[in-house]
Amino acid sequence: MRVRRGGEGGPTLLLLHGMGATSEAWNGVIARLERHWEGSWAVPDLPGHGDSDPLEHYSFGAMAAAVAPCVRGAKGLVVLGHSLGGVIGLALASGWFGVRVDAVCGLGIKASWSDQELAGAAAAAAKPARSFDNRAQAAERYLKVSGLHGLADSDSPEVEGGLVLADGGWRLAMDQRAFGIGAPDMPGLLAAARARVTLAAGEHDPMSPAADLRALVPDPVILPGLGHNAQFEDPDAVLALIRAL
């Protein structure tokens, strides 16, 4: 796995990006950690994303098992995961993967899935990766898949890690099969967690509405004015969330 690291000492912060993105989605937060975080941090590309190797089979447990060695033995471990990364963070908090998590926050987790949405995700997972004639087309596709369309430019650093040049064409670095990971068992994950758990979302996040979160926990954190990619839209608000953890 590709893991970006920084800081020293404890506590340790693990940041996990969402489906289709890379660790670069946390660039704005990382810039603030370098100035304001008294501890160490690790930010991996999830399996099958960016520069990390794909998995033979994608499940939340398999992804958590792949991520665990990045922070095994860490003291005072705090995990903040966005969307898919939030589910993986909750899985790590179970203690089943050999790491001890003190606090975990799932940011923008999609907790409610329709049969149609799951069928669409499974269909996307079964398709071969699209090849594009030029980088601009591939970058436009990456921005849509990662949820950064309208937030980042096609030539921004946040896009670079999500693209590869192969066989004379450009394609996304992501392994398409990861789309088939399915819906998380949120009640089960919350029941298994041995850490302090926070669920959070942007006020205008269509994928993680406040009502869905309140059905799972009594006091979710709702970030005013933000959407699904709060860590990209307002890194300062997310830094405050980290400090609260």
Secondary structure, DSSP 4 states (H G I P E B T S, - for coil): --EEEEE-SSSEEEEE--TT--GGGGHHHHHHHHHH--SEEEEEPPTTSTTSPPPSS--HHHHHHHHGGGTTT-SSEEEEEETHHHHHHHHHTTSTTS--EEEEEEES------HHHHHHHHHHHHSPPP-BSSHHHHHHHHHHHHT-BTTB-TTSHHHHTTEEEETTEEEESS-GGGGGG----HHHHHHH--SEEEEEEETT-SSS-HHHHHTT-SS-EEETT--TTHHHH-HHHHHHHHHH-
